Amino acid sequence: GDVRVGGEFQWLNSLEYMFPLTADDSVKGVLFCDFGTVEENIEINAENFRVAPGFGFRVNMPALGVGAPLAFDFGFPVSSAPGDEEKVFSFYLGVLR
């Protein structure tokens, strides 16, 4: 079909505020806003710009080792276009995220 995917230039960003939910900091809350664009040329067009604020939780699992949190995020696209693949939930297991 006639589906355009990708580009030569990407500008991707995320702002995140993390705060403790438990006294031992093993569970933290997160507020975030992901935003950016992918373009054919080095430019930023409003039509291609995407924004998705959200919230999440970080759970430190000592059994997995220091710095290996579980992350559960819920994002809500507020700037999208027809044909965008939108995902509301994200799960991550990693080191020093």
Gaussian input, Z-matrix of N, CA and C with variables (Angstrom, degrees):
# hf/3-21g

backbone

0 1
 N
 C     1     B1
 C     2     B2     1     A1
 N     3     B3     2     A2     1     D1
 C     4     B4     3     A3     2     D2
 C     5     B5     4     A4     3     D3
 N     6     B6     5     A5     4     D4
 C     7     B7     6     A6     5     D5
 C     8     B8     7     A7     6     D6
 N     9     B9     8     A8     7     D7
 C    10    B10     9     A9     8     D8
 C    11    B11    10    A10     9     D9
 N    12    B12    11    A11    10    D10
 C    13    B13    12    A12    11    D11
 C    14    B14    13    A13    12    D12
 N    15    B15    14    A14    13    D13
 C    16    B16    15    A15    14    D14
 C    17    B17    16    A16    15    D15
 N    18    B18    17    A17    16    D16
 C    19    B19    18    A18    17    D17
 C    20    B20    19    A19    18    D18
 N    21    B21    20    A20    19    D19
 C    22    B22    21    A21    20    D20
 C    23    B23    22    A22    21    D21
 N    24    B24    23    A23    22    D22
 C    25    B25    24    A24    23    D23
 C    26    B26    25    A25    24    D24
 N    27    B27    26    A26    25    D25
 C    28    B28    27    A27    26    D26
 C    29    B29    28    A28    27    D27
 N    30    B30    29    A29    28    D28
 C    31    B31    30    A30    29    D29
 C    32    B32    31    A31    30    D30
 N    33    B33    32    A32    31    D31
 C    34    B34    33    A33    32    D32
 C    35    B35    34    A34    33    D33
 N    36    B36    35    A35    34    D34
 C    37    B37    36    A36    35    D35
 C    38    B38    37    A37    36    D36
 N    39    B39    38    A38    37    D37
 C    40    B40    39    A39    38    D38
 C    41    B41    40    A40    39    D39
 N    42    B42    41    A41    40    D40
 C    43    B43    42    A42    41    D41
 C    44    B44    43    A43    42    D42
 N    45    B45    44    A44    43    D43
 C    46    B46    45    A45    44    D44
 C    47    B47    46    A46    45    D45
 N    48    B48    47    A47    46    D46
 C    49    B49    48    A48    47    D47
 C    50    B50    49    A49    48    D48
 N    51    B51    50    A50    49    D49
 C    52    B52    51    A51    50    D50
 C    53    B53    52    A52    51    D51
 N    54    B54    53    A53    52    D52
 C    55    B55    54    A54    53    D53
 C    56    B56    55    A55    54    D54
 N    57    B57    56    A56    55    D55
 C    58    B58    57    A57    56    D56
 C    59    B59    58    A58    57    D57
 N    60    B60    59    A59    58    D58
 C    61    B61    60    A60    59    D59
 C    62    B62    61    A61    60    D60
 N    63    B63    62    A62    61    D61
 C    64    B64    63    A63    62    D62
 C    65    B65    64    A64    63    D63
 N    66    B66    65    A65    64    D64
 C    67    B67    66    A66    65    D65
 C    68    B68    67    A67    66    D66
 N    69    B69    68    A68    67    D67
 C    70    B70    69    A69    68    D68
 C    71    B71    70    A70    69    D69
 N    72    B72    71    A71    70    D70
 C    73    B73    72    A72    71    D71
 C    74    B74    73    A73    72    D72
 N    75    B75    74    A74    73    D73
 C    76    B76    75    A75    74    D74
 C    77    B77    76    A76    75    D75
 N    78    B78    77    A77    76    D76
 C    79    B79    78    A78    77    D77
 C    80    B80    79    A79    78    D78
 N    81    B81    80    A80    79    D79
 C    82    B82    81    A81    80    D80
 C    83    B83    82    A82    81    D81
 N    84    B84    83    A83    82    D82
 C    85    B85    84    A84    83    D83
 C    86    B86    85    A85    84    D84
 N    87    B87    86    A86    85    D85
 C    88    B88    87    A87    86    D86
 C    89    B89    88    A88    87    D87
 N    90    B90    89    A89    88    D88
 C    91    B91    90    A90    89    D89
 C    92    B92    91    A91    90    D90
 N    93    B93    92    A92    91    D91
 C    94    B94    93    A93    92    D92
 C    95    B95    94    A94    93    D93
 N    96    B96    95    A95    94    D94
 C    97    B97    96    A96    95    D95
 C    98    B98    97    A97    96    D96
 N    99    B99    98    A98    97    D97
 C   100   B100    99    A99    98    D98
 C   101   B101   100   A100    99    D99
 N   102   B102   101   A101   100   D100
 C   103   B103   102   A102   101   D101
 C   104   B104   103   A103   102   D102
 N   105   B105   104   A104   103   D103
 C   106   B106   105   A105   104   D104
 C   107   B107   106   A106   105   D105
 N   108   B108   107   A107   106   D106
 C   109   B109   108   A108   107   D107
 C   110   B110   109   A109   108   D108
 N   111   B111   110   A110   109   D109
 C   112   B112   111   A111   110   D110
 C   113   B113   112   A112   111   D111
 N   114   B114   113   A113   112   D112
 C   115   B115   114   A114   113   D113
 C   116   B116   115   A115   114   D114
 N   117   B117   116   A116   115   D115
 C   118   B118   117   A117   116   D116
 C   119   B119   118   A118   117   D117
 N   120   B120   119   A119   118   D118
 C   121   B121   120   A120   119   D119
 C   122   B122   121   A121   120   D120
 N   123   B123   122   A122   121   D121
 C   124   B124   123   A123   122   D122
 C   125   B125   124   A124   123   D123
 N   126   B126   125   A125   124   D124
 C   127   B127   126   A126   125   D125
 C   128   B128   127   A127   126   D126
 N   129   B129   128   A128   127   D127
 C   130   B130   129   A129   128   D128
 C   131   B131   130   A130   129   D129
 N   132   B132   131   A131   130   D130
 C   133   B133   132   A132   131   D131
 C   134   B134   133   A133   132   D132
 N   135   B135   134   A134   133   D133
 C   136   B136   135   A135   134   D134
 C   137   B137   136   A136   135   D135
 N   138   B138   137   A137   136   D136
 C   139   B139   138   A138   137   D137
 C   140   B140   139   A139   138   D138
 N   141   B141   140   A140   139   D139
 C   142   B142   141   A141   140   D140
 C   143   B143   142   A142   141   D141
 N   144   B144   143   A143   142   D142
 C   145   B145   144   A144   143   D143
 C   146   B146   145   A145   144   D144
 N   147   B147   146   A146   145   D145
 C   148   B148   147   A147   146   D146
 C   149   B149   148   A148   147   D147
 N   150   B150   149   A149   148   D148
 C   151   B151   150   A150   149   D149
 C   152   B152   151   A151   150   D150
 N   153   B153   152   A152   151   D151
 C   154   B154   153   A153   152   D152
 C   155   B155   154   A154   153   D153
 N   156   B156   155   A155   154   D154
 C   157   B157   156   A156   155   D155
 C   158   B158   157   A157   156   D156
 N   159   B159   158   A158   157   D157
 C   160   B160   159   A159   158   D158
 C   161   B161   160   A160   159   D159
 N   162   B162   161   A161   160   D160
 C   163   B163   162   A162   161   D161
 C   164   B164   163   A163   162   D162
 N   165   B165   164   A164   163   D163
 C   166   B166   165   A165   164   D164
 C   167   B167   166   A166   165   D165
 N   168   B168   167   A167   166   D166
 C   169   B169   168   A168   167   D167
 C   170   B170   169   A169   168   D168
 N   171   B171   170   A170   169   D169
 C   172   B172   171   A171   170   D170
 C   173   B173   172   A172   171   D171
 N   174   B174   173   A173   172   D172
 C   175   B175   174   A174   173   D173
 C   176   B176   175   A175   174   D174
 N   177   B177   176   A176   175   D175
 C   178   B178   177   A177   176   D176
 C   179   B179   178   A178   177   D177
 N   180   B180   179   A179   178   D178
 C   181   B181   180   A180   179   D179
 C   182   B182   181   A181   180   D180
 N   183   B183   182   A182   181   D181
 C   184   B184   183   A183   182   D182
 C   185   B185   184   A184   183   D183
 N   186   B186   185   A185   184   D184
 C   187   B187   186   A186   185   D185
 C   188   B188   187   A187   186   D186
 N   189   B189   188   A188   187   D187
 C   190   B190   189   A189   188   D188
 C   191   B191   190   A190   189   D189
 N   192   B192   191   A191   190   D190
 C   193   B193   192   A192   191   D191
 C   194   B194   193   A193   192   D192
 N   195   B195   194   A194   193   D193
 C   196   B196   195   A195   194   D194
 C   197   B197   196   A196   195   D195
 N   198   B198   197   A197   196   D196
 C   199   B199   198   A198   197   D197
 C   200   B200   199   A199   198   D198
 N   201   B201   200   A200   199   D199
 C   202   B202   201   A201   200   D200
 C   203   B203   202   A202   201   D201
 N   204   B204   203   A203   202   D202
 C   205   B205   204   A204   203   D203
 C   206   B206   205   A205   204   D204
 N   207   B207   206   A206   205   D205
 C   208   B208   207   A207   206   D206
 C   209   B209   208   A208   207   D207
 N   210   B210   209   A209   208   D208
 C   211   B211   210   A210   209   D209
 C   212   B212   211   A211   210   D210
 N   213   B213   212   A212   211   D211
 C   214   B214   213   A213   212   D212
 C   215   B215   214   A214   213   D213
 N   216   B216   215   A215   214   D214
 C   217   B217   216   A216   215   D215
 C   218   B218   217   A217   216   D216
 N   219   B219   218   A218   217   D217
 C   220   B220   219   A219   218   D218
 C   221   B221   220   A220   219   D219
 N   222   B222   221   A221   220   D220
 C   223   B223   222   A222   221   D221
 C   224   B224   223   A223   222   D222
 N   225   B225   224   A224   223   D223
 C   226   B226   225   A225   224   D224
 C   227   B227   226   A226   225   D225
 N   228   B228   227   A227   226   D226
 C   229   B229   228   A228   227   D227
 C   230   B230   229   A229   228   D228
 N   231   B231   230   A230   229   D229
 C   232   B232   231   A231   230   D230
 C   233   B233   232   A232   231   D231
 N   234   B234   233   A233   232   D232
 C   235   B235   234   A234   233   D233
 C   236   B236   235   A235   234   D234
 N   237   B237   236   A236   235   D235
 C   238   B238   237   A237   236   D236
 C   239   B239   238   A238   237   D237
 N   240   B240   239   A239   238   D238
 C   241   B241   240   A240   239   D239
 C   242   B242   241   A241   240   D240
 N   243   B243   242   A242   241   D241
 C   244   B244   243   A243   242   D242
 C   245   B245   244   A244   243   D243
 N   246   B246   245   A245   244   D244
 C   247   B247   246   A246   245   D245
 C   248   B248   247   A247   246   D246
 N   249   B249   248   A248   247   D247
 C   250   B250   249   A249   248   D248
 C   251   B251   250   A250   249   D249
 N   252   B252   251   A251   250   D250
 C   253   B253   252   A252   251   D251
 C   254   B254   253   A253   252   D252
 N   255   B255   254   A254   253   D253
 C   256   B256   255   A255   254   D254
 C   257   B257   256   A256   255   D255
 N   258   B258   257   A257   256   D256
 C   259   B259   258   A258   257   D257
 C   260   B260   259   A259   258   D258
 N   261   B261   260   A260   259   D259
 C   262   B262   261   A261   260   D260
 C   263   B263   262   A262   261   D261
 N   264   B264   263   A263   262   D262
 C   265   B265   264   A264   263   D263
 C   266   B266   265   A265   264   D264
 N   267   B267   266   A266   265   D265
 C   268   B268   267   A267   266   D266
 C   269   B269   268   A268   267   D267
 N   270   B270   269   A269   268   D268
 C   271   B271   270   A270   269   D269
 C   272   B272   271   A271   270   D270
 N   273   B273   272   A272   271   D271
 C   274   B274   273   A273   272   D272
 C   275   B275   274   A274   273   D273
 N   276   B276   275   A275   274   D274
 C   277   B277   276   A276   275   D275
 C   278   B278   277   A277   276   D276
 N   279   B279   278   A278   277   D277
 C   280   B280   279   A279   278   D278
 C   281   B281   280   A280   279   D279
 N   282   B282   281   A281   280   D280
 C   283   B283   282   A282   281   D281
 C   284   B284   283   A283   282   D282
 N   285   B285   284   A284   283   D283
 C   286   B286   285   A285   284   D284
 C   287   B287   286   A286   285   D285
 N   288   B288   287   A287   286   D286
 C   289   B289   288   A288   287   D287
 C   290   B290   289   A289   288   D288

   B1=1.4160
   B2=1.4999
   B3=1.3038
   B4=1.4617
   B5=1.5256
   B6=1.3267
   B7=1.4580
   B8=1.5194
   B9=1.3450
   B10=1.4619
   B11=1.5224
   B12=1.3070
   B13=1.4587
   B14=1.5175
   B15=1.3347
   B16=1.4621
   B17=1.5089
   B18=1.3141
   B19=1.4479
   B20=1.5136
   B21=1.3155
   B22=1.4631
   B23=1.5308
   B24=1.3365
   B25=1.4649
   B26=1.5270
   B27=1.3277
   B28=1.4596
   B29=1.5195
   B30=1.3111
   B31=1.4600
   B32=1.5244
   B33=1.3368
   B34=1.4587
   B35=1.5228
   B36=1.3364
   B37=1.4603
   B38=1.5200
   B39=1.3244
   B40=1.4551
   B41=1.5249
   B42=1.3137
   B43=1.4612
   B44=1.5184
   B45=1.3472
   B46=1.4612
   B47=1.5170
   B48=1.3252
   B49=1.4584
   B50=1.5247
   B51=1.3326
   B52=1.4581
   B53=1.5278
   B54=1.3339
   B55=1.4596
   B56=1.5292
   B57=1.3450
   B58=1.4726
   B59=1.5299
   B60=1.3189
   B61=1.4651
   B62=1.5253
   B63=1.3380
   B64=1.4643
   B65=1.5246
   B66=1.3251
   B67=1.4645
   B68=1.5232
   B69=1.3222
   B70=1.4660
   B71=1.5339
   B72=1.3169
   B73=1.4791
   B74=1.5278
   B75=1.3233
   B76=1.4648
   B77=1.5290
   B78=1.3349
   B79=1.4672
   B80=1.5228
   B81=1.3238
   B82=1.4631
   B83=1.5205
   B84=1.3167
   B85=1.4571
   B86=1.5172
   B87=1.3203
   B88=1.4603
   B89=1.5250
   B90=1.3266
   B91=1.4602
   B92=1.5178
   B93=1.3232
   B94=1.4606
   B95=1.5208
   B96=1.3139
   B97=1.4583
   B98=1.5268
   B99=1.3261
   B100=1.4648
   B101=1.5235
   B102=1.3365
   B103=1.4609
   B104=1.5175
   B105=1.3211
   B106=1.4556
   B107=1.5100
   B108=1.3295
   B109=1.4528
   B110=1.5220
   B111=1.3163
   B112=1.4623
   B113=1.5199
   B114=1.3345
   B115=1.4646
   B116=1.5249
   B117=1.3084
   B118=1.4655
   B119=1.5282
   B120=1.3381
   B121=1.4670
   B122=1.5205
   B123=1.3287
   B124=1.4605
   B125=1.5229
   B126=1.3319
   B127=1.4579
   B128=1.5225
   B129=1.3221
   B130=1.4611
   B131=1.5235
   B132=1.3374
   B133=1.4576
   B134=1.5219
   B135=1.3194
   B136=1.4635
   B137=1.5233
   B138=1.3426
   B139=1.4658
   B140=1.5283
   B141=1.3180
   B142=1.4629
   B143=1.5272
   B144=1.3272
   B145=1.4604
   B146=1.5252
   B147=1.3228
   B148=1.4613
   B149=1.5274
   B150=1.3458
   B151=1.4663
   B152=1.5270
   B153=1.3369
   B154=1.4644
   B155=1.5307
   B156=1.3435
   B157=1.4632
   B158=1.5256
   B159=1.3350
   B160=1.4553
   B161=1.5127
   B162=1.3189
   B163=1.4631
   B164=1.5271
   B165=1.3270
   B166=1.4571
   B167=1.5116
   B168=1.3172
   B169=1.4615
   B170=1.5193
   B171=1.3373
   B172=1.4549
   B173=1.5212
   B174=1.3140
   B175=1.4614
   B176=1.5165
   B177=1.3370
   B178=1.4603
   B179=1.5236
   B180=1.3222
   B181=1.4619
   B182=1.5283
   B183=1.3440
   B184=1.4650
   B185=1.5240
   B186=1.3152
   B187=1.4696
   B188=1.5226
   B189=1.3393
   B190=1.4662
   B191=1.5214
   B192=1.3224
   B193=1.4559
   B194=1.5166
   B195=1.3160
   B196=1.4617
   B197=1.5221
   B198=1.3263
   B199=1.4615
   B200=1.5108
   B201=1.3256
   B202=1.4692
   B203=1.5276
   B204=1.3328
   B205=1.4619
   B206=1.5262
   B207=1.3154
   B208=1.4585
   B209=1.5217
   B210=1.3117
   B211=1.4588
   B212=1.5214
   B213=1.3205
   B214=1.4599
   B215=1.5216
   B216=1.3164
   B217=1.4650
   B218=1.5188
   B219=1.3283
   B220=1.4538
   B221=1.5263
   B222=1.3170
   B223=1.4617
   B224=1.5181
   B225=1.3311
   B226=1.4560
   B227=1.5290
   B228=1.3221
   B229=1.4666
   B230=1.5315
   B231=1.3314
   B232=1.4666
   B233=1.5208
   B234=1.3101
   B235=1.4618
   B236=1.5199
   B237=1.3315
   B238=1.4604
   B239=1.5214
   B240=1.3100
   B241=1.4653
   B242=1.5243
   B243=1.3342
   B244=1.4680
   B245=1.5317
   B246=1.3186
   B247=1.4598
   B248=1.5131
   B249=1.3476
   B250=1.4673
   B251=1.5255
   B252=1.3262
   B253=1.4612
   B254=1.5220
   B255=1.3253
   B256=1.4577
   B257=1.5208
   B258=1.3333
   B259=1.4616
   B260=1.5172
   B261=1.3287
   B262=1.4556
   B263=1.5231
   B264=1.3278
   B265=1.4628
   B266=1.5200
   B267=1.3333
   B268=1.4622
   B269=1.5280
   B270=1.3232
   B271=1.4627
   B272=1.5180
   B273=1.3402
   B274=1.4568
   B275=1.5214
   B276=1.2980
   B277=1.4645
   B278=1.5123
   B279=1.3275
   B280=1.4544
   B281=1.5050
   B282=1.3036
   B283=1.4512
   B284=1.5218
   B285=1.3354
   B286=1.4665
   B287=1.5171
   B288=1.3007
   B289=1.4641
   B290=1.4972
   A1=113.56
   A2=111.54
   A3=121.28
   A4=109.96
   A5=117.01
   A6=122.22
   A7=109.12
   A8=115.56
   A9=120.44
   A10=109.23
   A11=115.89
   A12=121.14
   A13=108.21
   A14=116.44
   A15=120.11
   A16=113.81
   A17=115.37
   A18=122.89
   A19=109.88
   A20=115.01
   A21=121.67
   A22=112.33
   A23=117.42
   A24=121.69
   A25=108.94
   A26=116.60
   A27=119.73
   A28=110.00
   A29=115.87
   A30=123.11
   A31=106.02
   A32=117.32
   A33=123.44
   A34=109.63
   A35=116.44
   A36=121.46
   A37=110.73
   A38=114.97
   A39=120.89
   A40=108.65
   A41=115.98
   A42=121.88
   A43=106.41
   A44=116.46
   A45=119.34
   A46=109.81
   A47=116.24
   A48=122.84
   A49=107.68
   A50=117.00
   A51=122.11
   A52=109.30
   A53=116.45
   A54=121.44
   A55=109.45
   A56=117.44
   A57=120.58
   A58=111.48
   A59=115.74
   A60=121.80
   A61=111.28
   A62=116.67
   A63=121.51
   A64=108.85
   A65=116.30
   A66=121.36
   A67=112.57
   A68=118.11
   A69=120.54
   A70=112.87
   A71=117.54
   A72=123.40
   A73=113.62
   A74=118.08
   A75=118.88
   A76=111.89
   A77=116.52
   A78=121.21
   A79=107.74
   A80=115.73
   A81=121.26
   A82=109.29
   A83=115.21
   A84=121.56
   A85=109.33
   A86=116.27
   A87=121.60
   A88=109.12
   A89=116.04
   A90=122.71
   A91=106.03
   A92=118.00
   A93=119.44
   A94=111.68
   A95=114.53
   A96=122.01
   A97=107.53
   A98=115.91
   A99=122.14
   A100=108.02
   A101=116.48
   A102=118.95
   A103=109.99
   A104=116.05
   A105=119.86
   A106=112.62
   A107=114.40
   A108=120.96
   A109=110.41
   A110=116.15
   A111=123.66
   A112=106.00
   A113=117.25
   A114=121.83
   A115=111.35
   A116=115.45
   A117=121.74
   A118=111.08
   A119=117.07
   A120=122.98
   A121=109.06
   A122=116.64
   A123=120.77
   A124=107.90
   A125=114.60
   A126=122.87
   A127=107.73
   A128=116.00
   A129=120.64
   A130=108.10
   A131=116.14
   A132=122.36
   A133=109.59
   A134=116.87
   A135=121.27
   A136=111.79
   A137=118.16
   A138=121.00
   A139=111.76
   A140=117.66
   A141=122.02
   A142=113.33
   A143=117.77
   A144=122.51
   A145=109.86
   A146=116.87
   A147=122.50
   A148=110.18
   A149=115.75
   A150=122.66
   A151=108.42
   A152=116.41
   A153=120.91
   A154=110.53
   A155=118.45
   A156=120.42
   A157=110.14
   A158=115.53
   A159=118.26
   A160=112.68
   A161=114.63
   A162=121.87
   A163=108.47
   A164=114.75
   A165=117.99
   A166=112.18
   A167=114.26
   A168=122.57
   A169=109.12
   A170=116.50
   A171=122.65
   A172=107.19
   A173=116.33
   A174=121.67
   A175=107.77
   A176=116.09
   A177=120.95
   A178=108.22
   A179=115.48
   A180=121.47
   A181=108.80
   A182=119.03
   A183=121.06
   A184=113.11
   A185=118.26
   A186=120.83
   A187=111.75
   A188=116.74
   A189=120.80
   A190=112.43
   A191=117.38
   A192=120.96
   A193=111.10
   A194=115.62
   A195=121.18
   A196=109.48
   A197=116.30
   A198=120.89
   A199=114.50
   A200=117.78
   A201=120.45
   A202=109.28
   A203=117.66
   A204=119.61
   A205=112.85
   A206=114.21
   A207=121.10
   A208=105.88
   A209=118.05
   A210=122.05
   A211=109.40
   A212=115.53
   A213=122.92
   A214=107.10
   A215=118.41
   A216=122.33
   A217=111.26
   A218=115.01
   A219=123.06
   A220=107.42
   A221=117.41
   A222=122.54
   A223=110.50
   A224=116.15
   A225=121.64
   A226=110.06
   A227=117.80
   A228=121.15
   A229=111.16
   A230=116.54
   A231=121.25
   A232=111.05
   A233=116.19
   A234=121.84
   A235=106.76
   A236=116.35
   A237=120.45
   A238=109.39
   A239=115.85
   A240=121.99
   A241=108.75
   A242=116.96
   A243=119.47
   A244=110.35
   A245=115.81
   A246=120.31
   A247=114.18
   A248=118.23
   A249=120.63
   A250=109.74
   A251=116.40
   A252=121.40
   A253=106.94
   A254=116.96
   A255=121.66
   A256=110.43
   A257=115.55
   A258=121.69
   A259=107.70
   A260=116.42
   A261=121.02
   A262=111.34
   A263=118.39
   A264=122.18
   A265=111.04
   A266=115.55
   A267=121.82
   A268=108.47
   A269=116.23
   A270=122.98
   A271=107.67
   A272=116.73
   A273=120.50
   A274=109.41
   A275=116.50
   A276=123.21
   A277=105.89
   A278=116.83
   A279=116.77
   A280=113.28
   A281=113.60
   A282=122.09
   A283=108.65
   A284=116.16
   A285=122.83
   A286=112.65
   A287=116.02
   A288=120.74
   A289=109.64
   D1=-166.47
   D2=-177.04
   D3=-104.76
   D4=59.86
   D5=-177.72
   D6=-109.33
   D7=124.47
   D8=178.16
   D9=-94.22
   D10=128.45
   D11=178.87
   D12=-134.93
   D13=133.34
   D14=174.68
   D15=89.92
   D16=-172.76
   D17=-178.04
   D18=178.16
   D19=-178.14
   D20=-179.44
   D21=-97.15
   D22=-13.94
   D23=-175.11
   D24=-137.80
   D25=131.77
   D26=174.23
   D27=-130.90
   D28=143.24
   D29=177.09
   D30=-132.20
   D31=101.76
   D32=-174.81
   D33=-119.62
   D34=135.19
   D35=-176.28
   D36=-142.18
   D37=159.38
   D38=174.50
   D39=-149.89
   D40=130.84
   D41=171.40
   D42=-106.65
   D43=138.06
   D44=-175.18
   D45=-142.80
   D46=135.34
   D47=173.68
   D48=-119.57
   D49=120.30
   D50=-177.26
   D51=-112.83
   D52=138.81
   D53=-178.13
   D54=-143.30
   D55=148.33
   D56=-177.39
   D57=-73.07
   D58=141.53
   D59=173.75
   D60=-109.60
   D61=-16.84
   D62=176.55
   D63=-127.01
   D64=156.08
   D65=-177.15
   D66=-62.37
   D67=-31.10
   D68=-178.30
   D69=-91.54
   D70=7.94
   D71=179.05
   D72=62.17
   D73=17.85
   D74=179.45
   D75=-76.93
   D76=-21.66
   D77=175.73
   D78=-126.74
   D79=127.41
   D80=-179.64
   D81=-126.60
   D82=150.26
   D83=172.89
   D84=-98.72
   D85=155.36
   D86=-178.57
   D87=-138.46
   D88=134.48
   D89=167.51
   D90=-113.71
   D91=135.41
   D92=-176.48
   D93=-146.04
   D94=164.77
   D95=171.85
   D96=-142.86
   D97=115.80
   D98=176.28
   D99=-97.41
   D100=138.44
   D101=-179.99
   D102=-155.35
   D103=155.86
   D104=178.87
   D105=160.85
   D106=-170.00
   D107=-177.18
   D108=-155.31
   D109=159.26
   D110=170.12
   D111=-125.11
   D112=129.05
   D113=-173.53
   D114=-130.21
   D115=158.76
   D116=173.91
   D117=-71.96
   D118=-36.13
   D119=-179.42
   D120=-123.16
   D121=172.00
   D122=178.95
   D123=-77.61
   D124=88.44
   D125=179.88
   D126=-164.21
   D127=166.04
   D128=177.72
   D129=-124.70
   D130=111.94
   D131=178.42
   D132=-100.59
   D133=134.26
   D134=-179.10
   D135=-59.69
   D136=-31.74
   D137=-178.15
   D138=-65.82
   D139=-27.75
   D140=-177.08
   D141=-98.52
   D142=-7.37
   D143=-176.31
   D144=-74.90
   D145=133.66
   D146=-178.86
   D147=-122.92
   D148=144.88
   D149=-179.65
   D150=-137.13
   D151=134.06
   D152=178.81
   D153=-145.20
   D154=98.16
   D155=173.30
   D156=-78.72
   D157=164.09
   D158=178.85
   D159=-176.03
   D160=-171.74
   D161=178.57
   D162=-140.81
   D163=163.45
   D164=-179.64
   D165=-163.52
   D166=-177.78
   D167=179.47
   D168=-133.72
   D169=144.04
   D170=174.02
   D171=-120.33
   D172=127.06
   D173=-179.58
   D174=-119.73
   D175=117.07
   D176=178.40
   D177=-83.60
   D178=122.96
   D179=-178.87
   D180=-107.49
   D181=98.51
   D182=-178.80
   D183=-54.62
   D184=-32.02
   D185=-179.91
   D186=-64.92
   D187=-22.39
   D188=179.76
   D189=-89.13
   D190=-6.25
   D191=-179.29
   D192=104.88
   D193=160.43
   D194=-178.92
   D195=-66.33
   D196=135.56
   D197=176.58
   D198=77.36
   D199=22.87
   D200=178.71
   D201=-118.26
   D202=76.15
   D203=-177.06
   D204=-82.00
   D205=154.66
   D206=166.45
   D207=-92.93
   D208=134.45
   D209=-179.54
   D210=-121.22
   D211=132.01
   D212=176.42
   D213=-124.97
   D214=114.48
   D215=-176.14
   D216=-122.13
   D217=144.58
   D218=175.15
   D219=-124.58
   D220=114.35
   D221=-178.57
   D222=-115.99
   D223=149.93
   D224=-175.02
   D225=-130.98
   D226=101.81
   D227=-178.67
   D228=-60.06
   D229=123.11
   D230=176.55
   D231=-108.30
   D232=-10.78
   D233=176.60
   D234=-133.41
   D235=105.97
   D236=-178.35
   D237=-146.41
   D238=175.72
   D239=-179.44
   D240=-135.86
   D241=158.40
   D242=176.29
   D243=-55.82
   D244=135.57
   D245=-179.77
   D246=94.82
   D247=-10.87
   D248=177.05
   D249=-66.61
   D250=140.50
   D251=173.86
   D252=-89.26
   D253=109.50
   D254=-176.06
   D255=-104.00
   D256=129.48
   D257=176.85
   D258=-121.42
   D259=126.94
   D260=-178.07
   D261=-89.28
   D262=-34.40
   D263=-175.53
   D264=-111.84
   D265=139.96
   D266=177.31
   D267=-135.99
   D268=138.20
   D269=177.39
   D270=-123.45
   D271=137.61
   D272=-177.05
   D273=-143.23
   D274=138.18
   D275=171.72
   D276=-126.45
   D277=119.13
   D278=-175.80
   D279=-161.56
   D280=-175.08
   D281=-178.55
   D282=-112.12
   D283=125.22
   D284=176.15
   D285=52.37
   D286=53.93
   D287=179.30
   D288=-76.05

